[in-house]
Amino acid sequence: MSNHDSSTLAEAFDNLWSHFVDPADALADDDGTAWLALGRGSSGGAAQPPAATETQLDAIRAECRALAAINEFAINGHENRISYVVGTGHAYRAVARRGTEPNAPLIAQVQAVLDEFVRVNRWHARQQEIVRRRDRDGEAFLRLFPSGDGVARVRFVEPDQVRTPAAEAHDPAATFGIRTAPEDVEHVLAYCIDGRWVEAADVQHRKANVDANVKRGLPLFYPVRKNLRRAEKLLRNMSIVAEIQSAIALIRKHKSGTQSSVQRFVEGQADGNVPSATTGRTTPIRRYAPGTILDAFAGTEYEFPTVGLDVSRYVAVLAAELRAIASRLVMPEFMLTSDASNANYASTMVAEGPAVRMFQRLQHEMLEDDRELLGRVMDHAAHAGRLPEDAMDRVKIQGIPPSLAVRDRLKETRADEILLRCGALSRETMALRHGLDPEQERVLIGRKETAGASDE
């Protein structure tokens, strides 16, 4: 082979390698972390979550728990979702089911059990923790413990407590610590908690961010975990650079000085010496009071590093990362950063706004889960003899979440008044909508009327 042919062949190979693209590059992030495989959609099977095993799920949960504990932006996102979804807590009241004759004594019995359950379990505080756990871990497990007094106690179960025993790892119906019907993954039969199977009737599993036929949930911040870390590092680096630059008051340049002459100059200008505890050497220092005027002799220049400090370039990058995170939450950026300078609360929290619609969805999901759990609580009360066996056939539990949209109290009150006159709204519901306790207000009104009658 001639030298010309060899050079031509080498050039061809160089071009080949320079344009070669490894197909596996698309399956990894910038830091080289490989993506976890999803289910094959072409095979007709259901898509699987990013966690194919319990070990992978543990790693994902640990990563997002760390963000929820130390990342300031993640903490703000979690707290704001709690504030808007739960707020001061949802109100619950017993009402007659549609098509049944209202039974005031029975409704009062159910309401009494309901109020006692809320008080004993500190339900409003527990609601906040449910939202935090569901967002942080992708799921929340609540276990009911019936008691002899007819009021069930609720306790949280940690997600890593729910695991499949090694002896049953081969059973496809008992994966991820959840036993389901062999042909129906949505029909849960039992949960394995600390190695023991507990009936599904005593456990409520609230999962998030996955399909209904996926057994375990996915943390809220999993898709944007890298954005959160980058935003935190970028903010840290910006602060450090600014701190270093602002800490150096000035730099003197001696154009014609030797090391020894510069050293003598520094020592001659020093106001004092600071000893080092580690090296034992002393460092000359000089204090510059506000308004100090520097006189430089020939060959000396003074340079101020802070003049070239431009943090705004990095702030734009940080804002872009935070917008990406806020878009995952379907929340305005100011709810993630607590910076309301670029947003108007009244324009973002209107009834048609995407944030309000998202929070309404979350509130509705929580109300449905709460009502399902409270139905089990009423069944326990009926088994304990505190309620008739058919109580929940004639009474249902109504939940009322706090208002989300910007409120015009006068317009709302007038609209409620019209509904009240038309018989479409009860006084109790109207009071709850405005954050009032119907029973307490009825007592206060009765006292006022009694006092007025006695004065006459």
C-alpha positions as a Markdown table, in Angstrom:
| # | Residue | x | y | z |
|---|---|---|---|---|
| 1 | Met | 0.0 | 0.0 | 0.0 |
| 2 | Ser | 1.4 | 3.4 | -1.0 |
| 3 | Asn | 2.0 | 6.2 | 1.4 |
| 4 | His | -0.8 | 8.2 | -0.4 |
| 5 | Asp | -3.3 | 5.4 | 0.1 |
| 6 | Ser | -2.3 | 5.0 | 3.8 |
| 7 | Ser | -2.8 | 8.8 | 4.5 |
| 8 | Thr | -6.1 | 8.7 | 2.6 |
| 9 | Leu | -7.3 | 5.7 | 4.7 |
| 10 | Ala | -6.2 | 7.3 | 8.0 |
| 11 | Glu | -8.0 | 10.5 | 7.1 |
| 12 | Ala | -11.1 | 8.6 | 6.3 |
| 13 | Phe | -11.0 | 6.8 | 9.7 |
| 14 | Asp | -10.3 | 10.2 | 11.5 |
| 15 | Asn | -13.5 | 11.6 | 9.9 |
| 16 | Leu | -15.4 | 8.5 | 10.8 |
| 17 | Trp | -14.4 | 8.6 | 14.5 |
| 18 | Ser | -15.0 | 12.3 | 14.7 |
| 19 | His | -18.5 | 12.0 | 13.5 |
| 20 | Phe | -19.3 | 8.7 | 15.3 |
| 21 | Val | -22.2 | 9.0 | 17.8 |
| 22 | Asp | -22.7 | 6.3 | 20.4 |
| 23 | Pro | -26.4 | 5.5 | 20.6 |
| 24 | Ala | -25.9 | 4.8 | 24.3 |
| 25 | Asp | -25.2 | 8.5 | 24.9 |
| 26 | Ala | -28.9 | 9.3 | 24.7 |
| 27 | Leu | -29.5 | 7.0 | 27.6 |
| 28 | Ala | -27.3 | 8.9 | 30.1 |
| 29 | Asp | -27.3 | 12.3 | 31.7 |
| 30 | Asp | -24.5 | 14.8 | 31.4 |
| 31 | Asp | -22.8 | 13.5 | 34.5 |
| 32 | Gly | -22.7 | 9.9 | 33.0 |
| 33 | Thr | -25.6 | 8.6 | 35.1 |
| 34 | Ala | -27.3 | 5.9 | 33.1 |
| 35 | Trp | -31.1 | 6.1 | 32.8 |
| 36 | Leu | -33.2 | 3.3 | 34.2 |
| 37 | Ala | -35.1 | 1.2 | 31.7 |
| 38 | Leu | -38.8 | 1.6 | 31.1 |
| 39 | Gly | -41.2 | -1.1 | 30.1 |
| 40 | Arg | -41.4 | -2.0 | 26.4 |
| 41 | Gly | -44.4 | -0.1 | 25.0 |
| 42 | Ser | -44.4 | -2.2 | 21.8 |
| 43 | Ser | -45.0 | -5.4 | 23.6 |
| 44 | Gly | -48.3 | -4.2 | 24.9 |
| 45 | Gly | -47.3 | -4.4 | 28.5 |
| 46 | Ala | -47.8 | -1.5 | 31.0 |
| 47 | Ala | -44.9 | 1.0 | 31.3 |
| 48 | Gln | -42.9 | 0.5 | 34.5 |
| 49 | Pro | -41.8 | 3.2 | 36.8 |
| 50 | Pro | -38.1 | 4.3 | 37.0 |
| 51 | Ala | -37.7 | 2.0 | 40.0 |
| 52 | Ala | -37.7 | -1.6 | 38.8 |
| 53 | Thr | -36.7 | -3.0 | 42.2 |
| 54 | Glu | -37.1 | -2.1 | 45.8 |
| 55 | Thr | -33.4 | -1.2 | 46.0 |
| 56 | Gln | -33.8 | 1.3 | 43.2 |
| 57 | Leu | -36.9 | 2.8 | 44.8 |
| 58 | Asp | -35.0 | 3.2 | 48.1 |
| 59 | Ala | -32.2 | 5.1 | 46.2 |
| 60 | Ile | -34.7 | 7.4 | 44.5 |
| 61 | Arg | -36.5 | 8.1 | 47.8 |
| 62 | Ala | -33.3 | 8.8 | 49.6 |
| 63 | Glu | -32.2 | 11.2 | 47.0 |
| 64 | Cys | -35.4 | 13.2 | 47.1 |
| 65 | Arg | -35.6 | 13.1 | 50.9 |
| 66 | Ala | -32.1 | 14.7 | 51.0 |
| 67 | Leu | -33.4 | 17.5 | 48.8 |
| 68 | Ala | -36.4 | 18.0 | 51.0 |
| 69 | Ala | -34.1 | 18.3 | 54.0 |
| 70 | Ile | -31.3 | 20.6 | 52.8 |
| 71 | Asn | -32.3 | 22.2 | 49.5 |
| 72 | Glu | -33.8 | 25.6 | 50.2 |
| 73 | Phe | -35.8 | 25.6 | 46.9 |
| 74 | Ala | -37.2 | 22.1 | 47.5 |
| 75 | Ile | -38.2 | 23.0 | 51.1 |
| 76 | Asn | -40.0 | 26.1 | 49.8 |
| 77 | Gly | -41.9 | 24.1 | 47.2 |
| 78 | His | -43.0 | 21.5 | 49.7 |
| 79 | Glu | -44.1 | 24.1 | 52.2 |
| 80 | Asn | -46.1 | 26.1 | 49.7 |
| 81 | Arg | -47.9 | 23.0 | 48.5 |
| 82 | Ile | -48.9 | 22.3 | 52.0 |
| 83 | Ser | -50.1 | 25.8 | 52.6 |
| 84 | Tyr | -52.3 | 25.9 | 49.5 |
| 85 | Val | -53.6 | 22.3 | 49.5 |
| 86 | Val | -54.3 | 22.0 | 53.3 |
| 87 | Gly | -54.1 | 25.6 | 54.5 |
| 88 | Thr | -55.8 | 25.8 | 57.9 |
| 89 | Gly | -57.3 | 22.3 | 57.4 |
| 90 | His | -60.4 | 20.9 | 55.6 |
| 91 | Ala | -63.7 | 21.0 | 57.4 |
| 92 | Tyr | -65.9 | 17.9 | 57.6 |
| 93 | Arg | -69.5 | 17.5 | 58.3 |
| 94 | Ala | -72.1 | 14.7 | 58.3 |
| 95 | Val | -75.1 | 15.2 | 56.0 |
| 96 | Ala | -77.9 | 13.0 | 54.9 |
| 97 | Arg | -77.4 | 11.0 | 51.7 |
| 98 | Arg | -79.3 | 12.0 | 48.6 |
| 99 | Gly | -82.6 | 10.2 | 48.4 |
| 100 | Thr | -82.8 | 9.4 | 52.2 |
| 101 | Glu | -84.9 | 11.0 | 54.8 |
| 102 | Pro | -82.7 | 13.3 | 57.0 |
| 103 | Asn | -82.3 | 11.8 | 60.5 |
| 104 | Ala | -81.0 | 14.6 | 62.8 |
| 105 | Pro | -80.1 | 12.3 | 65.7 |
| 106 | Leu | -78.2 | 9.9 | 63.5 |
| 107 | Ile | -76.4 | 12.8 | 61.7 |
| 108 | Ala | -75.4 | 14.2 | 65.2 |
| 109 | Gln | -74.1 | 10.8 | 66.2 |
| 110 | Val | -71.9 | 10.5 | 63.1 |
| 111 | Gln | -70.7 | 14.1 | 63.5 |
| 112 | Ala | -69.7 | 13.4 | 67.1 |
| 113 | Val | -67.6 | 10.4 | 66.1 |
| 114 | Leu | -66.1 | 12.5 | 63.3 |
| 115 | Asp | -65.2 | 15.4 | 65.5 |
| 116 | Glu | -63.6 | 13.1 | 68.1 |
| 117 | Phe | -61.5 | 11.3 | 65.4 |
| 118 | Val | -60.3 | 14.7 | 64.2 |
| 119 | Arg | -59.4 | 15.8 | 67.7 |
| 120 | Val | -57.8 | 12.5 | 68.9 |
| 121 | Asn | -55.6 | 12.1 | 65.7 |
| 122 | Arg | -54.8 | 15.9 | 65.4 |
| 123 | Trp | -56.1 | 15.5 | 61.9 |
| 124 | His | -55.3 | 19.0 | 60.6 |
| 125 | Ala | -51.6 | 18.6 | 61.5 |
| 126 | Arg | -51.7 | 15.1 | 60.1 |
| 127 | Gln | -53.1 | 16.4 | 56.8 |
| 128 | Gln | -50.1 | 18.6 | 56.5 |
| 129 | Glu | -47.8 | 15.7 | 57.0 |
| 130 | Ile | -49.7 | 13.6 | 54.5 |
| 131 | Val | -49.0 | 16.2 | 51.8 |
| 132 | Arg | -45.3 | 16.5 | 52.8 |
| 133 | Arg | -44.8 | 12.7 | 52.8 |
| 134 | Arg | -46.8 | 12.1 | 49.6 |
| 135 | Asp | -44.7 | 14.8 | 47.8 |
| 136 | Arg | -41.4 | 13.9 | 49.3 |
| 137 | Asp | -41.6 | 10.1 | 49.1 |
| 138 | Gly | -44.2 | 9.8 | 46.3 |
| 139 | Glu | -46.5 | 8.0 | 48.7 |
| 140 | Ala | -47.9 | 8.0 | 52.2 |
| 141 | Phe | -49.0 | 4.9 | 54.1 |
| 142 | Leu | -51.6 | 5.4 | 56.9 |
| 143 | Arg | -52.5 | 2.5 | 59.2 |
| 144 | Leu | -55.8 | 2.3 | 61.1 |
| 145 | Phe | -55.8 | 0.9 | 64.6 |
| 146 | Pro | -59.4 | 0.2 | 65.9 |
| 147 | Ser | -60.0 | 0.7 | 69.6 |
| 148 | Gly | -62.6 | -0.4 | 72.1 |
| 149 | Asp | -64.0 | 3.2 | 72.4 |
| 150 | Gly | -65.0 | 3.1 | 68.7 |
| 151 | Val | -62.5 | 5.8 | 67.6 |
| 152 | Ala | -59.7 | 4.5 | 65.4 |
| 153 | Arg | -56.2 | 5.8 | 65.7 |
| 154 | Val | -54.1 | 6.6 | 62.6 |
| 155 | Arg | -50.4 | 6.2 | 62.4 |
| 156 | Phe | -47.9 | 6.6 | 59.6 |
| 157 | Val | -46.0 | 3.7 | 58.1 |
| 158 | Glu | -42.6 | 4.5 | 56.7 |
| 159 | Pro | -42.3 | 3.5 | 53.0 |
| 160 | Asp | -39.2 | 1.4 | 53.6 |
| 161 | Gln | -41.2 | -0.7 | 56.1 |
| 162 | Val | -43.3 | -2.0 | 53.3 |
| 163 | Arg | -41.2 | -4.7 | 51.6 |
| 164 | Thr | -41.7 | -8.1 | 50.2 |
| 165 | Pro | -40.2 | -10.9 | 52.3 |
| 166 | Ala | -37.3 | -12.7 | 50.6 |
| 167 | Ala | -39.3 | -16.0 | 50.8 |
| 168 | Glu | -42.0 | -14.5 | 48.5 |
| 169 | Ala | -39.8 | -12.6 | 46.1 |
| 170 | His | -40.7 | -15.0 | 43.4 |
| 171 | Asp | -44.4 | -14.2 | 43.6 |
| 172 | Pro | -45.3 | -11.6 | 40.9 |
| 173 | Ala | -48.5 | -10.7 | 42.9 |
| 174 | Ala | -46.5 | -9.8 | 46.0 |
| 175 | Thr | -44.0 | -7.3 | 44.7 |
| 176 | Phe | -42.9 | -4.1 | 46.4 |
| 177 | Gly | -44.5 | -5.2 | 49.7 |
| 178 | Ile | -48.0 | -5.2 | 48.2 |
| 179 | Arg | -50.0 | -8.3 | 47.6 |
| 180 | Thr | -52.6 | -7.9 | 44.9 |
| 181 | Ala | -55.1 | -10.2 | 43.1 |
| 182 | Pro | -53.2 | -12.3 | 40.5 |
| 183 | Glu | -55.1 | -10.8 | 37.6 |
| 184 | Asp | -55.8 | -7.3 | 39.0 |
| 185 | Val | -52.9 | -5.2 | 40.2 |
| 186 | Glu | -55.3 | -2.5 | 41.4 |
| 187 | His | -57.1 | -4.9 | 43.8 |
| 188 | Val | -54.9 | -4.8 | 46.8 |
| 189 | Leu | -55.2 | -7.6 | 49.3 |
| 190 | Ala | -52.5 | -6.9 | 51.9 |
| 191 | Tyr | -49.4 | -4.9 | 52.7 |
| 192 | Cys | -46.3 | -6.4 | 54.2 |
| 193 | Ile | -45.2 | -4.2 | 57.1 |
| 194 | Asp | -42.0 | -5.1 | 58.9 |
| 195 | Gly | -42.2 | -8.6 | 57.5 |
| 196 | Arg | -45.9 | -9.2 | 58.5 |
| 197 | Trp | -48.9 | -9.1 | 56.1 |
| 198 | Val | -51.6 | -6.6 | 57.2 |
| 199 | Glu | -55.0 | -6.6 | 55.6 |
| 200 | Ala | -55.6 | -3.8 | 53.1 |
| 201 | Ala | -58.7 | -2.7 | 55.0 |
| 202 | Asp | -56.4 | -1.5 | 57.8 |
| 203 | Val | -54.0 | 0.4 | 55.6 |
| 204 | Gln | -54.5 | 3.3 | 53.2 |
| 205 | His | -51.9 | 3.9 | 50.5 |
| 206 | Arg | -51.8 | 7.3 | 48.9 |
| 207 | Lys | -49.4 | 7.2 | 46.0 |
| 208 | Ala | -48.6 | 10.0 | 43.5 |
| 209 | Asn | -47.1 | 10.6 | 40.1 |
| 210 | Val | -47.6 | 7.1 | 38.7 |
| 211 | Asp | -50.3 | 5.2 | 36.8 |
| 212 | Ala | -53.0 | 3.3 | 38.7 |
| 213 | Asn | -51.5 | -0.1 | 37.9 |
| 214 | Val | -48.1 | 0.8 | 39.3 |
| 215 | Lys | -47.7 | -0.3 | 42.9 |
| 216 | Arg | -45.5 | 2.4 | 44.4 |
| 217 | Gly | -45.4 | 6.1 | 43.9 |
| 218 | Leu | -42.7 | 8.5 | 42.7 |
| 219 | Pro | -41.4 | 11.5 | 44.6 |
| 220 | Leu | -42.6 | 14.9 | 43.3 |
| 221 | Phe | -39.1 | 16.3 | 42.7 |
| 222 | Tyr | -37.6 | 13.3 | 41.0 |
| 223 | Pro | -37.8 | 14.7 | 37.5 |
| 224 | Val | -36.2 | 18.0 | 38.5 |
| 225 | Arg | -33.8 | 16.7 | 41.2 |
| 226 | Lys | -30.7 | 17.7 | 39.0 |
| 227 | Asn | -32.2 | 21.2 | 38.5 |
| 228 | Leu | -32.5 | 21.6 | 42.2 |
| 229 | Arg | -29.0 | 20.6 | 42.8 |
| 230 | Arg | -27.7 | 22.8 | 40.0 |
| 231 | Ala | -29.6 | 25.8 | 41.4 |
| 232 | Glu | -28.2 | 25.2 | 44.8 |
| 233 | Lys | -24.7 | 24.9 | 43.6 |
| 234 | Leu | -25.0 | 27.9 | 41.3 |
| 235 | Leu | -26.3 | 30.0 | 44.2 |
| 236 | Arg | -23.5 | 28.7 | 46.4 |
| 237 | Asn | -20.8 | 29.5 | 43.8 |
| 238 | Met | -22.2 | 32.9 | 43.1 |
| 239 | Ser | -22.1 | 33.7 | 46.8 |
| 240 | Ile | -18.6 | 32.4 | 47.2 |
| 241 | Val | -17.3 | 34.4 | 44.2 |
| 242 | Ala | -19.0 | 37.6 | 45.4 |
| 243 | Glu | -17.7 | 36.9 | 49.0 |
| 244 | Ile | -14.1 | 36.5 | 47.8 |
| 245 | Gln | -14.2 | 39.5 | 45.4 |
| 246 | Ser | -15.8 | 41.8 | 48.0 |
| 247 | Ala | -13.4 | 40.6 | 50.7 |
| 248 | Ile | -10.4 | 41.9 | 48.8 |
| 249 | Ala | -10.4 | 45.7 | 49.2 |
| 250 | Leu | -7.7 | 46.4 | 46.7 |
| 251 | Ile | -4.6 | 45.0 | 44.9 |
| 252 | Arg | -1.4 | 47.0 | 44.8 |
| 253 | Lys | 0.9 | 46.5 | 41.8 |
| 254 | His | 4.5 | 47.4 | 42.2 |
| 255 | Lys | 5.9 | 47.6 | 38.7 |
| 256 | Ser | 9.6 | 47.9 | 39.5 |
| 257 | Gly | 9.7 | 46.4 | 43.0 |
| 258 | Thr | 11.5 | 43.2 | 44.1 |
| 259 | Gln | 10.0 | 40.7 | 46.6 |
| 260 | Ser | 12.1 | 42.0 | 49.4 |
| 261 | Ser | 11.3 | 45.7 | 48.7 |
| 262 | Val | 7.6 | 44.9 | 48.4 |
| 263 | Gln | 7.7 | 43.0 | 51.7 |
| 264 | Arg | 9.5 | 46.0 | 53.4 |
| 265 | Phe | 6.8 | 48.3 | 51.9 |
| 266 | Val | 4.0 | 46.2 | 53.3 |
| 267 | Glu | 5.5 | 46.0 | 56.7 |
| 268 | Gly | 6.1 | 49.7 | 56.8 |
| 269 | Gln | 2.5 | 50.5 | 55.9 |
| 270 | Ala | 1.0 | 48.0 | 58.3 |
| 271 | Asp | -1.2 | 49.1 | 61.3 |
| 272 | Gly | -0.5 | 45.8 | 63.0 |
| 273 | Asn | 0.4 | 42.1 | 62.7 |
| 274 | Val | -1.9 | 39.1 | 63.0 |
| 275 | Pro | -0.3 | 35.8 | 64.0 |
| 276 | Ser | -1.4 | 32.6 | 62.4 |
| 277 | Ala | -2.4 | 29.8 | 64.7 |
| 278 | Thr | -1.4 | 27.1 | 62.2 |
| 279 | Thr | 1.8 | 28.4 | 60.6 |
| 280 | Gly | 3.1 | 30.6 | 63.4 |
| 281 | Arg | 3.8 | 33.4 | 60.9 |
| 282 | Thr | 2.5 | 36.9 | 61.2 |
| 283 | Thr | 0.5 | 38.8 | 58.5 |
| 284 | Pro | 0.7 | 42.6 | 58.3 |
| 285 | Ile | -2.7 | 44.2 | 58.0 |
| 286 | Arg | -3.8 | 47.7 | 57.3 |
| 287 | Arg | -7.3 | 49.2 | 58.0 |
| 288 | Tyr | -8.9 | 51.5 | 55.4 |
| 289 | Ala | -11.5 | 53.7 | 57.0 |
| 290 | Pro | -14.5 | 54.9 | 54.9 |
| 291 | Gly | -13.4 | 57.7 | 52.6 |
| 292 | Thr | -9.7 | 56.8 | 52.8 |
| 293 | Ile | -7.6 | 58.6 | 50.1 |
| 294 | Leu | -4.7 | 56.6 | 48.8 |
| 295 | Asp | -1.4 | 58.3 | 47.8 |
| 296 | Ala | 0.7 | 56.1 | 45.5 |
| 297 | Phe | 4.3 | 56.8 | 44.7 |
| 298 | Ala | 5.7 | 56.3 | 41.2 |
| 299 | Gly | 5.5 | 52.7 | 40.0 |
| 300 | Thr | 2.6 | 51.7 | 42.2 |
| 301 | Glu | -0.9 | 51.0 | 40.9 |
| 302 | Tyr | -4.1 | 50.2 | 42.8 |
| 303 | Glu | -6.7 | 47.9 | 41.4 |
| 304 | Phe | -10.2 | 47.3 | 42.9 |
| 305 | Pro | -11.6 | 43.8 | 41.9 |
| 306 | Thr | -15.2 | 44.6 | 43.0 |
| 307 | Val | -15.5 | 47.0 | 40.1 |
| 308 | Gly | -15.8 | 44.1 | 37.6 |
| 309 | Leu | -18.2 | 42.1 | 39.7 |
| 310 | Asp | -21.4 | 41.3 | 37.6 |
| 311 | Val | -23.6 | 38.9 | 39.4 |
| 312 | Ser | -26.6 | 39.6 | 37.1 |
| 313 | Arg | -25.2 | 37.2 | 34.5 |
| 314 | Tyr | -25.5 | 34.3 | 36.8 |
| 315 | Val | -28.8 | 35.4 | 38.3 |
| 316 | Ala | -30.4 | 34.9 | 34.9 |
| 317 | Val | -29.1 | 31.3 | 34.7 |
| 318 | Leu | -30.4 | 30.7 | 38.2 |
| 319 | Ala | -33.8 | 32.1 | 37.3 |
| 320 | Ala | -34.0 | 29.7 | 34.3 |
| 321 | Glu | -33.3 | 26.7 | 36.5 |
| 322 | Leu | -36.0 | 27.8 | 39.0 |
| 323 | Arg | -38.5 | 28.3 | 36.3 |
| 324 | Ala | -37.9 | 24.8 | 35.1 |
| 325 | Ile | -38.5 | 23.5 | 38.6 |
| 326 | Ala | -41.6 | 25.7 | 39.0 |
| 327 | Ser | -43.0 | 24.3 | 35.8 |
| 328 | Arg | -42.8 | 20.8 | 37.2 |
| 329 | Leu | -44.9 | 22.0 | 40.1 |
| 330 | Val | -47.4 | 23.9 | 37.9 |
| 331 | Met | -46.7 | 26.9 | 40.3 |
| 332 | Pro | -45.7 | 30.5 | 39.7 |
| 333 | Glu | -42.0 | 31.1 | 40.1 |
| 334 | Phe | -42.5 | 33.3 | 43.1 |
| 335 | Met | -44.0 | 30.3 | 45.0 |
| 336 | Leu | -40.7 | 28.6 | 44.7 |
| 337 | Thr | -38.4 | 31.5 | 45.3 |
| 338 | Ser | -40.5 | 33.7 | 47.6 |
| 339 | Asp | -39.6 | 36.6 | 45.2 |
| 340 | Ala | -42.8 | 38.4 | 44.3 |
| 341 | Ser | -41.1 | 41.2 | 42.5 |
| 342 | Asn | -41.9 | 39.7 | 39.1 |
| 343 | Ala | -45.4 | 38.5 | 39.9 |
| 344 | Asn | -48.7 | 39.7 | 40.9 |
| 345 | Tyr | -50.5 | 37.5 | 43.4 |
| 346 | Ala | -53.9 | 38.8 | 42.3 |
| 347 | Ser | -53.3 | 37.9 | 38.7 |
| 348 | Thr | -51.8 | 34.4 | 39.3 |
| 349 | Met | -54.3 | 33.2 | 41.9 |
| 350 | Val | -57.5 | 33.8 | 39.9 |
| 351 | Ala | -60.0 | 31.1 | 39.5 |
| 352 | Glu | -58.9 | 30.4 | 35.9 |
| 353 | Gly | -55.2 | 30.4 | 36.7 |
| 354 | Pro | -53.2 | 27.1 | 36.2 |
| 355 | Ala | -51.9 | 27.2 | 39.8 |
| 356 | Val | -55.4 | 27.4 | 41.2 |
| 357 | Arg | -56.6 | 24.6 | 38.9 |
| 358 | Met | -53.7 | 22.4 | 40.0 |
| 359 | Phe | -54.3 | 23.1 | 43.7 |
| 360 | Gln | -58.0 | 22.4 | 43.3 |
| 361 | Arg | -57.2 | 19.1 | 41.7 |
| 362 | Leu | -54.9 | 18.3 | 44.7 |
| 363 | Gln | -57.5 | 19.4 | 47.2 |
| 364 | His | -60.1 | 17.2 | 45.5 |
| 365 | Glu | -57.8 | 14.2 | 45.5 |
| 366 | Met | -57.1 | 14.7 | 49.2 |
| 367 | Leu | -60.8 | 15.1 | 50.0 |
| 368 | Glu | -61.6 | 11.8 | 48.2 |
| 369 | Asp | -58.8 | 10.0 | 50.1 |
| 370 | Asp | -59.9 | 11.5 | 53.4 |
| 371 | Arg | -63.6 | 10.6 | 52.9 |
| 372 | Glu | -62.6 | 7.0 | 52.0 |
| 373 | Leu | -60.5 | 6.8 | 55.2 |
| 374 | Leu | -63.2 | 8.4 | 57.3 |
| 375 | Gly | -65.7 | 5.9 | 55.9 |
| 376 | Arg | -63.5 | 3.1 | 57.4 |
| 377 | Val | -63.4 | 5.0 | 60.7 |
| 378 | Met | -67.2 | 5.1 | 60.8 |
| 379 | Asp | -67.3 | 1.4 | 60.1 |
| 380 | His | -65.1 | 0.8 | 63.1 |
| 381 | Ala | -67.3 | 2.9 | 65.2 |
| 382 | Ala | -70.3 | 0.9 | 64.0 |
| 383 | His | -68.6 | -2.4 | 64.9 |
| 384 | Ala | -67.9 | -1.0 | 68.4 |
| 385 | Gly | -71.6 | -0.2 | 68.9 |
| 386 | Arg | -71.3 | 3.6 | 68.7 |
| 387 | Leu | -73.2 | 3.9 | 65.5 |
| 388 | Pro | -75.9 | 1.8 | 63.8 |
| 389 | Glu | -74.6 | -0.7 | 61.3 |
| 390 | Asp | -76.4 | 1.1 | 58.4 |
| 391 | Ala | -75.3 | 4.6 | 59.5 |
| 392 | Met | -73.1 | 5.2 | 56.4 |
| 393 | Asp | -75.9 | 4.0 | 54.2 |
| 394 | Arg | -78.0 | 7.0 | 55.3 |
| 395 | Val | -75.3 | 9.6 | 56.2 |
| 396 | Lys | -72.3 | 10.7 | 54.1 |
| 397 | Ile | -69.3 | 12.9 | 55.0 |
| 398 | Gln | -68.9 | 16.2 | 53.2 |
| 399 | Gly | -65.5 | 17.9 | 53.0 |
| 400 | Ile | -64.9 | 21.6 | 52.4 |
| 401 | Pro | -61.4 | 22.8 | 51.6 |
| 402 | Pro | -60.1 | 26.3 | 52.2 |
| 403 | Ser | -60.6 | 28.8 | 49.4 |
| 404 | Leu | -57.7 | 29.2 | 46.9 |
| 405 | Ala | -58.6 | 32.0 | 44.5 |
| 406 | Val | -58.4 | 35.7 | 45.3 |
| 407 | Arg | -61.6 | 36.4 | 47.2 |
| 408 | Asp | -64.1 | 39.3 | 46.9 |
| 409 | Arg | -65.9 | 38.7 | 50.2 |
| 410 | Leu | -68.7 | 41.0 | 49.4 |
| 411 | Lys | -69.5 | 39.2 | 46.0 |
| 412 | Glu | -69.1 | 35.8 | 47.6 |
| 413 | Thr | -71.4 | 36.7 | 50.4 |
| 414 | Arg | -74.1 | 38.1 | 48.1 |
| 415 | Ala | -73.8 | 35.0 | 45.9 |
| 416 | Asp | -74.2 | 32.7 | 48.9 |
| 417 | Glu | -77.2 | 34.8 | 50.1 |
| 418 | Ile | -78.9 | 34.2 | 46.8 |
| 419 | Leu | -78.3 | 30.4 | 47.0 |
| 420 | Leu | -79.5 | 30.4 | 50.6 |
| 421 | Arg | -82.8 | 32.1 | 49.7 |
| 422 | Cys | -83.3 | 29.7 | 46.8 |
| 423 | Gly | -82.8 | 26.7 | 49.1 |
| 424 | Ala | -79.7 | 25.5 | 47.1 |
| 425 | Leu | -77.3 | 26.2 | 50.1 |
| 426 | Ser | -77.6 | 25.5 | 53.8 |
| 427 | Arg | -76.5 | 27.9 | 56.5 |
| 428 | Glu | -74.0 | 25.4 | 57.8 |
| 429 | Thr | -72.3 | 25.1 | 54.4 |
| 430 | Met | -72.3 | 28.9 | 54.0 |
| 431 | Ala | -70.6 | 29.3 | 57.4 |
| 432 | Leu | -67.9 | 26.6 | 56.5 |
| 433 | Arg | -67.2 | 28.3 | 53.2 |
| 434 | His | -66.3 | 31.5 | 55.1 |
| 435 | Gly | -64.2 | 29.7 | 57.7 |
| 436 | Leu | -66.8 | 29.8 | 60.5 |
| 437 | Asp | -67.9 | 27.0 | 62.9 |
| 438 | Pro | -71.7 | 26.5 | 62.4 |
| 439 | Glu | -72.2 | 25.0 | 65.8 |
| 440 | Gln | -70.2 | 27.7 | 67.6 |
| 441 | Glu | -72.0 | 30.5 | 65.7 |
| 442 | Arg | -75.4 | 29.0 | 66.4 |
| 443 | Val | -74.6 | 29.0 | 70.2 |
| 444 | Leu | -73.3 | 32.6 | 70.0 |
| 445 | Ile | -76.4 | 33.7 | 68.1 |
| 446 | Gly | -78.6 | 31.9 | 70.7 |
| 447 | Arg | -76.9 | 33.6 | 73.6 |
| 448 | Lys | -77.4 | 37.0 | 71.9 |
| 449 | Glu | -81.1 | 36.4 | 71.3 |
| 450 | Thr | -81.5 | 35.2 | 74.9 |
| 451 | Ala | -79.8 | 38.3 | 76.2 |
| 452 | Gly | -82.0 | 40.5 | 74.1 |
| 453 | Ala | -85.2 | 38.8 | 75.3 |
| 454 | Ser | -84.1 | 39.2 | 79.0 |
| 455 | Asp | -83.4 | 42.9 | 78.4 |
| 456 | Glu | -87.0 | 43.4 | 77.2 |
